[in-house]
Amino acid sequence: MSIFTELNPNPLVKYLNKTASEFTKADIIKYITDHRIEMINFRYTGGDGRLKTLNFVISSRDHLNTILTTGERIDGSSLFPFIEAGSSDLYVVPRYRTAFVNPFSEVPAIDILCSYYTKDGTPLESSPEYILRKAHQALKEKTGYSFHVMGELEYYVIYDEQPLFKATDQKGYHESYPFAKGELLRAEAMNAMAKAGCLIKYGHSEVGNFTQEGKLFEQNEIEFMPTTLEDAADQLVIAKWILRSLAYRHGVTVTFAPKITVGKAGSGLHIHTKLMKDGKNAMVENGRLSDTARKAIAGYLELAPSLTAFGNTNPTSYFRLVPHQEAPTNICWGDRNRSVLVRVPLGWTGGGNSMIYHANPLEKPDKQDLSQLQTVEFRCPDGSADVYLLLAGLTVAACHGIEMENALEKAEKTYVDVNIFDEQHKERLNSLDTLPFSCWNSAKMIEKQADIYLKYNVFPQSVLDGVARKLRAYNDEHLREEIQNDKDKIMQLVEKYFHCG
């Protein structure tokens, strides 16, 4: 058994003694046969971003081989609004590298994520998962870089109000059990995610916690480790499914809604990115942020208004994007500054790893390259996002930034090293462009910047049109100013979009 597979929590990786990216059909059949697996579950995201399911009871080895070889037919018009009933037949075909043991099924089962194909056996051009693959391929071909990505998944768990060990309102950051009631659920979810192939960095309680109408609302976060673009998207949708399934099992509710009440912390889906070449992190050069990173940041800022079309997809998204809530409103970037749109998190490029030797005098110093850890964080998306389209859009933005002639100039002009909401920096704040303030406005921006997404045939025009049409249908152009802090009206919106994404 290799060092990699020995500690890997995924039972398939450990048993087959190979990484998930190396899985073959024969490997899946071997695991199923040796472990007496009785069911196969195909899973794939629909137009609402949630996982859909097709269950198979394995009746013979030939039947299993057929399932894993041919996939199955499904009705695409019932899954995507842009597919008409007259031409709705699609195939779903399993991607073997995504196979994992179902953590909830009483019947032993293997789950596999699938891709969509047309009647002609070609990839469905408008499938979000395929758009993501096209975006990554275009980035590699045009720039020579690959994209590594990870998400920070924030969510609220809602319990019946409890009298014991109450946490301080809006002071839940990194609180521990029993003050943080969701710690045990979070740990169970993280364990299940890791066994399903998700690369987990850590989990913790977040700022938001409050009581309302006999309910305790407690915010948590699970952060992943950077991995290939496609795997990062897959693990986010699996993670959300696992959290919801566990919450249902425990009789509580989980929501990824961007905003759930007035004046309390909203939930984001921050995305960390890094460009890679020859196995090295191109975001750092000589211990500092590289020009490549600055160009990518410029691309993120340039396309930020339209990226909200994929990352902030219902009216409550724009009640989160307000000043003084640690959510961005202005299009700028900075180091360690949580009020900016693009943040360069604290890295280990300065002091190296000398801290560990100060804390542990018995350890002997060694040289370790920590530049791999540096990422750049895009902070405006939330749990309503279509994960595949959002990450595809960010990939397009990175490519666009690298190709922009004035990228470094734009990065310099939009850099902020102050709290822009301080009165003394009002002039600087007014000089910055702002993010859209409604779905309606976001629709206008995706139409305005469509040419960049259409470049290299990454996004089909029909998908951009469909996204804009859906956003405009909310008719929320003036909604935020109309209802302002009307708690009852905001709660009506929250309830309507409570289980978004």
For each residue, the residues with C-beta under 8 A, 3 or more apart:
1: 5 6 14 17
2: 5 6 17
3: 6 7
4: 7 8 19
5: 1 2 8 13 14 16 17 18 19
6: 1 2 3 14
7: 3 4
8: 4 5 13 14
9: 14 191 194 195
10: 13 14 20 100 194 195 196 197
11: 14 15 101 195
12: 15 16 20 23 27 28 31 99 100 101
13: 5 8 10 16 17 18 19 20 197
14: 1 5 6 8 9 10 11 17
15: 11 12 31 34 35
16: 5 12 13 23 27 30 31
17: 1 2 5 13 14
18: 5 13 22 23 27
19: 4 5 13 22
20: 10 12 13 23 97 98 99 197
21: 97
22: 18 19 27 97
23: 12 16 18 20 27 28 96 97 99
24: 27 28 96
25: 28 29 65 68 69 96
26: 29 30
27: 12 16 18 22 23 24 30 31 96
28: 12 23 24 25 31 32 68 96 99 110 112
29: 25 26 32 33 61 64 65 68
30: 16 26 27 33 34
31: 12 15 16 27 28 34 35 37 99 110
32: 28 29 35 37 40 58 64 110
33: 29 30 36 37 61
34: 15 30 31
35: 15 31 32 108
36: 33 108
37: 31 32 33 40 58 108 109 110
38: 57 58 107 108 109
39: 55 56 57 58 102 105 107 108 109 110
40: 32 37 55 56 58 64 67 68 109 110 111 112
41: 53 54 55 56 102 105 109 110 111 112
42: 53 54 56 71 72 92 94 111 112 114
43: 51 52 53 54 111 112 113 114 241
44: 51 52 92 113 114 115 116 129
45: 49 50 51 52 128 129 237 387 388
46: 49 50 52 79 80
47: 79 80 81 82
48:
49: 45 46 237 385 386 387 500 501
50: 45 46 237 240 241 501
51: 43 44 45 237 238 240 241
52: 43 44 45 46 79
53: 41 42 43
54: 41 42 43 72 74 92
55: 39 40 41
56: 39 40 41 42 67 72
57: 38 39
58: 32 37 38 39 40 63 64 67
59: 63
60: 63 64
61: 29 33 64 65
62: 65 66
63: 58 59 60 66 67
64: 29 32 40 58 60 61 67 68
65: 25 29 61 62 68 69
66: 62 63 69 70
67: 40 56 58 63 64 70 71 72 94
68: 25 28 29 40 64 65 94 96
69: 25 65 66
70: 66 67 91 93
71: 42 67 91 92 93 94 114 117
72: 42 54 56 67 91 92
73: 89 90 91
74: 54 79 89 90 91 92
75: 78 79 88 89 90
76: 79 80 83 88 89 90 116 124
77: 80 83 84 85 88
78: 75 88
79: 46 47 52 74 75 76 83
80: 46 47 76 77 83 126
81: 47 466 470
82: 47 126 462 463 466
83: 76 77 79 80 87 88 90 126
84: 77 87 88
85: 77 88
86:
87: 83 84 119
88: 75 76 77 78 83 84 85
89: 73 74 75 76 119
90: 73 74 75 76 83 116 117 118 119 124
91: 70 71 72 73 74 116 117 118 119 121
92: 42 44 54 71 72 74 114 115 116 117
93: 70 71 114 115 117
94: 42 67 68 71 98 99 112 113 114
95: 98 112 113 114 115
96: 23 24 25 27 28 68 99 112
97: 20 21 22 23 231
98: 20 94 95 112 113 197 234
99: 12 20 23 28 31 94 96 110 111 112
100: 10 12 110 111 112 195 196 197 238
101: 11 12 108 109 110 111 195 196
102: 39 41 105 109 110 111
103: 192 195 196 242
104: 245 246 249
105: 39 41 102 108 109
106:
107: 38 39
108: 35 36 37 38 39 101 105
109: 37 38 39 40 41 101 102 105
110: 28 31 32 37 39 40 41 99 100 101 102
111: 40 41 42 43 99 100 101 102 196
112: 28 40 41 42 43 94 95 96 98 99 100
113: 43 44 94 95 98 234 237 238
114: 42 43 44 71 92 93 94 95
115: 44 92 93 95 123 127 129 130
116: 44 76 90 91 92 123 124 127 129 130
117: 71 90 91 92 93 121 122 123 124
118: 90 91 121 122 123 124
119: 87 89 90 91
120:
121: 91 117 118
122: 117 118
123: 115 116 117 118 127 130 133
124: 76 90 116 117 118 127 130
125: 130 131 460
126: 80 82 83 130 131 460 462 463
127: 115 116 123 124 130 131
128: 45 131 132 386 387 388 389 392 463
129: 44 45 115 116 132 133 230 233 388
130: 115 116 123 124 125 126 127 133 134
131: 125 126 127 128 134 135 388 389 392 458 459 460 463
132: 128 129 135 136 229 230 233 388 389 391 392 395
133: 123 129 130 136 137 230
134: 130 131 137 138 392 456 457 458
135: 131 132 138 139 229 391 392 393 395 396 399 458
136: 132 133 139 140 146 147 229 230 395
137: 133 134 140 141
138: 134 135 141 142 395 396 399 455 456 457 458
139: 135 136 142 143 145 146 147 395 398 399
140: 136 137 143 144 145 146
141: 137 138 456
142: 138 139 399 402 403 456
143: 139 140 275 399 402 403
144: 140 277
145: 139 140 275 276 277 282 292 398 402
146: 136 139 140 228 229 275 276 277
147: 136 139 228 229 273 274 275 276 395 398
148: 226 227 228 229 232 273 274 275 276
149: 226 227 228 229 232 233 271 272 273 274 391 394
150: 199 201 223 224 225 226 227 232 271 272 375
151: 223 224 232 236 269 270 271 272 387
152: 221 222 223 224 268 269 270 271 272
153: 221 222 223 224 236 239 240 243 256 269 383
154: 206 219 220 221 256 267 268 269 270 383
155: 219 220 221 243 254 255 256 267 383
156: 208 217 218 219 220 254 255 257 260 267
157: 181 182 185 217 218 220 247 252 253 254
158: 215 216 217 218 252 253 254 255
159: 162 181 215 216 218 252
160: 214 215 216
161: 211 214 215 216
162: 159 165 166 181 216
163: 166
164: 178
165: 162 178 179
166: 162 163 179 211
167: 171 172 175 179 180 209 218
168: 171 172 209
169: 209 210
170: 207 208 209 210 264 265
171: 167 168 175 207 209
172: 167 168 175 179 180 205 206 207 208 209 218 219
173: 204 205 206 207
174: 204 205
175: 167 171 172 179 180 205 209
176: 179 180 183 205
177: 180 181 183 184
178: 164 165 181
179: 165 166 167 172 175 176
180: 167 172 175 176 177 183 205 209 218 220
181: 157 159 162 177 178 216 218
182: 157 185 186 205 218 220
183: 176 177 180 186 187 205
184: 177 187 188
185: 157 182 188 189 246 247 250 252
186: 182 183 189 190 203 205 220 222
187: 183 184 190 191 203
188: 184 185 191 192 246
189: 185 186 192 193 203 222 239 242 243 246
190: 186 187 193 194 200 203 222
191: 9 187 188 194 195
192: 103 188 189 195 196 242 246
193: 189 190 196 198 200 222 235 238 239 242
194: 9 10 190 191 197 198 199 200
195: 9 10 11 100 101 103 191 192
196: 10 100 101 103 111 192 193 238 242
197: 10 13 20 98 100 194 234 235 238
198: 193 194 224 235 238 239
199: 150 194 224 225 227 231 235
200: 190 193 194 203 222 223 224 225
201: 150 223 224 225
202: 222 223
203: 186 187 189 190 200 220 221 222 223
204: 173 174 220 221
205: 172 173 174 175 176 180 182 183 186 209 218 219 220 221
206: 154 172 173 219 220 221 265 267
207: 170 171 172 173 219 265 326
208: 156 170 172 217 218 219 264 265 266 267
209: 167 168 169 170 171 172 175 180 205 216 217 218 219
210: 169 170 216 217 261 264
211: 161 166 214 215 216 217
212: 215 217 261
213:
214: 160 161 211
215: 158 159 160 161 211 212
216: 158 159 160 161 162 181 209 210 211
217: 156 157 158 208 209 210 211 212 260 261 264
218: 156 157 158 159 167 172 180 181 182 205 208 209
219: 154 155 156 172 205 206 207 208 209 265 267
220: 154 155 156 157 180 182 186 203 204 205 206
221: 152 153 154 155 203 204 205 206
222: 152 153 186 189 190 193 200 202 203 239 243
223: 150 151 152 153 200 201 202 203
224: 150 151 152 153 198 199 200 201 227 232 235 236 239
225: 150 199 200 201
226: 148 149 150 232 272 274 375
227: 148 149 150 199 224 231 232 235
228: 146 147 148 149 231 232
229: 132 135 136 146 147 148 149 232 233 391 395
230: 129 132 133 136 233 234
231: 97 199 227 228 234 235
232: 148 149 150 151 224 226 227 228 229 235 236 391
233: 129 132 149 229 230 236 237 387 388 391
234: 98 113 197 230 231 237 238
235: 193 197 198 199 224 227 231 232 238 239
236: 151 153 224 232 233 239 240 269 387
237: 45 49 50 51 113 233 234 240 241 387
238: 51 100 113 193 196 197 198 234 235 241 242
239: 153 189 193 198 222 224 235 236 242 243
240: 50 51 153 236 237 243 244 256 383 501
241: 43 50 51 237 238 244 245
242: 103 189 192 193 196 238 239 245 246
243: 153 155 189 222 239 240 246 247 254
244: 240 241 247 248 254
245: 104 241 242 248 249
246: 104 185 188 189 192 242 243 249 250 254
247: 157 185 243 244 250 252 253 254
248: 244 245 251
249: 104 245 246
250: 185 246 247
251: 248
252: 157 158 159 185 247
253: 157 158 247
254: 155 156 157 158 243 244 246 247
255: 155 156 158 260 267 383 498 499
256: 153 154 155 240 267 269 382 383 384 500 501
257: 156 260 267 316 383 384 494 497 498 499 500
258: 266 267 268 312 314 316 317 319 320 382 383 384 500
259: 266 267 316 317 319 320 490 494
260: 156 217 255 257 264 266 267 494 498
261: 210 212 217 264 487 490 491 494
262: 485 487 490
263: 485
264: 170 208 210 217 260 261
265: 170 206 207 208 219 325 326
266: 208 258 259 260 319 320 325 327 382
267: 154 155 156 206 208 219 255 256 257 258 259 260 320 382 383
268: 152 154 258 320 327 379 380 381 382 383
269: 151 152 153 154 236 256 311 381 382 383 385 387 390
270: 151 152 154 377 378 379 381
271: 149 150 151 152 377 378 381 390 391 394
272: 149 150 151 152 226 345 375 376 377 378
273: 147 148 149 296 375 376 377 378 394 398
274: 147 148 149 226 281 282 283 374 375 376
275: 143 145 146 147 148 281 282 283 292 293 296 398
276: 145 146 147 148 279 280 281 282
277: 144 145 146 280 282
278:
279: 276
280: 276 277 371 372
281: 274 275 276 284 371 372 373 374
282: 145 274 275 276 277 285 290 292 293
283: 274 275 289 290 292 293 296 374 375 376
284: 281 287 288 289 290 293 347 349 371 374
285: 282 288 289 290 291 292
286:
287: 284 349 350 371
288: 284 285 349
289: 283 284 285 293 294 344 374
290: 282 283 284 285 293 294
291: 285 294 295 408
292: 145 275 282 283 285 295 296 402
293: 275 282 283 284 289 290 296 297 344 376
294: 289 290 291 297 298 407 408 411
295: 291 292 298 299 401 402 404 407 408 411
296: 273 275 283 292 293 299 300 376 397 398 401 402
297: 293 294 300 301 333 342 376 401 411
298: 294 295 301 302 401 404 406 407 408 410 411 414
299: 295 296 302 303 397 398 399 400 401 402 404 407
300: 296 297 303 304 307 333 341 342 376 378 394 397 398 401
301: 297 298 304 331 332 333 341 342 410 411 414
302: 298 299 397 400 401 404 410
303: 299 300 306 307 393 396 397 400 449 452
304: 300 301 307 308 331 341 380 397 435
305: 308 331 433 435 436 442 445 448 449
306: 303 309 393 442 445 446 448 449 450 453
307: 300 303 304 310 311 378 380 381 390 393 394 397
308: 304 305 311 312 317 380 435 436 442 445
309: 306 312 313 393 442 443 445 446 467 468 471
310: 307 313 381 385 386 389 390 392 393 467
311: 269 307 308 380 381 382 384 385 390 393
312: 258 308 309 317 318 320 321 380 381 382 384 385 436 439 442
313: 309 310 317 384 385 386 439 470 471 500 501
314: 258 317 384 439 474 497 500
315: 318 319 438 439 474 476 479 493 497
316: 257 258 259 319 320 384 490 493 494 497 500
317: 258 259 308 312 313 314 320 321 382 384 439
318: 312 315 321 436 437 438 439 476 479 480
319: 258 259 266 315 316 322 480 490 493
320: 258 259 266 267 268 312 316 317 325 327 382
321: 312 317 318 327 328 329 380 435 437
322: 319 325 327 329
323: 329 421
324: 421
325: 265 266 320 322
326: 207 265 338 339
327: 266 268 320 321 322 379 380
328: 321 339 340 341 379 380 435
329: 321 322 323 434 435
330: 340 341 420 429 432 433 434 435
331: 301 304 305 341 414 432 433 434 435
332: 301 340 341 342 414 415 416 420 432
333: 297 300 301 340 341 342 343 344 411 414 415 416
334: 337 340 342 343 344 415 416 417
335: 343 344 417
336: 343 344 345 346
337: 334 340 343 416 417 419
338: 326 343 379
339: 326 328 419 420 421
340: 328 330 332 333 334 337 343 379 416 420
341: 300 301 304 328 330 331 332 333 378 379 380 435
342: 297 300 301 332 333 334 376 377 378 379
343: 333 334 335 336 337 338 340 376 377 379
344: 289 293 333 334 335 336 347 374 376 377
345: 272 336 374 375 377
346: 336
347: 284 344 350 370 371 373 374
348: 351 352 353 370 373 374
349: 284 287 288 352 370 371 374
350: 287 347
351: 348 354 355
352: 348 349 368 370
353: 348 356 357 368 370
354: 351 357 358 365
355: 351 358 359
356: 353 359 360 363
357: 353 354 360 361 363 364 365
358: 354 355 361
359: 355 356
360: 356 357 363
361: 357 358
362:
363: 356 357 360
364: 357
365: 354 357
366:
367:
368: 352 353
369: 372
370: 347 348 349 352 353 373
371: 280 281 284 287 347 349 374
372: 280 281 369
373: 281 347 348 370
374: 274 281 283 284 289 344 345 347 348 349 371
375: 150 226 272 273 274 283 345
376: 272 273 274 283 293 296 297 300 342 343 344
377: 270 271 272 273 342 343 344 345
378: 270 271 272 273 300 307 341 342 381 394
379: 268 270 327 328 338 340 341 342 343
380: 268 304 307 308 311 312 321 327 328 341 435
381: 268 269 270 271 307 310 311 312 378 385 390
382: 256 258 266 267 268 269 311 312 317 320 385
383: 153 154 155 240 255 256 257 258 267 268 269 500 501
384: 256 257 258 311 312 313 314 316 317 497 500 501
385: 49 269 310 311 312 313 381 382 389 390 501
386: 49 128 310 313 389 390 501
387: 45 49 128 151 233 236 237 269 390 391 501
388: 45 128 129 131 132 233 391 392
389: 128 131 132 310 385 386 392 393 463 467
390: 269 271 307 310 311 381 385 386 387 393 394
391: 132 135 149 229 232 233 271 387 388 394 395
392: 128 131 132 134 135 310 388 389 395 396 458 459
393: 135 303 306 307 309 310 311 389 390 396 397 453
394: 149 271 273 300 307 378 390 391 397 398
395: 132 135 136 138 139 147 229 391 392 398 399
396: 135 138 303 392 393 399 400 452 453 455 458 459
397: 296 299 300 302 303 304 307 393 394 400 401
398: 139 145 147 273 275 296 299 300 394 395 401 402
399: 135 138 139 142 143 299 395 396 402 403 456
400: 299 302 303 396 397 403 404 452 455
401: 295 296 297 298 299 300 302 397 398 404 407
402: 142 143 145 292 295 296 299 398 399 407
403: 142 143 399 400
404: 295 298 299 302 400 401 407 410
405:
406: 298 409 410
407: 294 295 298 299 401 402 404 410 411
408: 291 294 295 298 411 412
409: 406 412 413
410: 298 301 302 404 406 407 413 414
411: 294 295 297 298 301 333 407 408 414 415
412: 408 409 415
413: 409 410
414: 298 301 331 332 333 410 411 432
415: 332 333 334 411 412
416: 332 333 334 337 340 420 428 432
417: 334 335 337
418: 422 425 428
419: 337 339 422 425
420: 330 332 339 340 416 425 428 429 432
421: 323 324 339 425 429
422: 418 419 425 426
423: 426
424:
425: 418 419 420 421 422 428 429
426: 422 423 429 430
427: 430 431
428: 416 418 420 425 431 432
429: 330 420 421 425 426 432
430: 426 427
431: 427 428
432: 330 331 332 414 416 420 428 429
433: 305 330 331
434: 329 330 331 437
435: 304 305 308 321 328 329 330 331 341 380
436: 305 308 312 318 439 441 442 444 445
437: 318 321 434 441 480
438: 315 318 441 442 474 476 477 478 479 480
439: 312 313 314 315 317 318 436 442 443 471 472 474 476
440: 443 444 471 472 474 475 476 477
441: 436 437 438 444 445 477
442: 305 306 308 309 312 436 438 439 445 446 471
443: 309 439 440 446 447 467 468 469 471 472
444: 436 440 441 447 448 468
445: 305 306 308 309 436 441 442 448 449
446: 306 309 442 443 449 450 453 464 467 468 471
447: 443 444 450 464 468
448: 305 306 444 445
449: 303 305 306 445 446 452 453
450: 306 446 447 453 454 459 461 464
451: 454 455
452: 303 396 400 449 455
453: 306 393 396 446 449 450 458 459 464
454: 450 451 457 458 459 461 464
455: 138 396 400 451 452 458
456: 134 138 141 142 399
457: 134 138 454
458: 131 134 135 138 392 396 453 454 455
459: 131 392 396 450 453 454 463 464
460: 125 126 131 463 464
461: 450 454 464 465
462: 82 126 465 466
463: 82 126 128 131 389 459 460 466 467
464: 446 447 450 453 454 459 460 461 467 468
465: 461 462 468 469
466: 81 82 462 463 469 470
467: 309 310 389 443 446 463 464 470 471
468: 309 443 444 446 447 464 465 471 472
469: 443 465 466 472 473
470: 81 313 466 467 473 474
471: 309 313 439 440 442 443 446 467 468 474
472: 439 440 443 468 469 475
473: 469 470
474: 314 315 438 439 440 470 471 479
475: 440 472 479
476: 315 318 438 439 440 479 480
477: 438 440 441
478: 438 481 482
479: 315 318 438 474 475 476 482 483
480: 318 319 437 438 476 483 484
481: 478 484
482: 478 479
483: 479 480 486 489 490
484: 480 481
485: 262 263 490
486: 483 489 490
487: 261 262 490 491
488: 491 492
489: 483 486 492 493
490: 259 261 262 316 319 483 485 486 487 493 494
491: 261 487 488 494 495
492: 488 489 495 496
493: 315 316 319 489 490 496 497
494: 257 259 260 261 316 490 491 497 498
495: 491 492 498
496: 492 493
497: 257 314 315 316 384 493 494 500
498: 255 257 260 494 495
499: 255 257
500: 49 256 257 258 313 314 316 383 384 497
501: 49 50 240 256 313 383 384 385 386 387
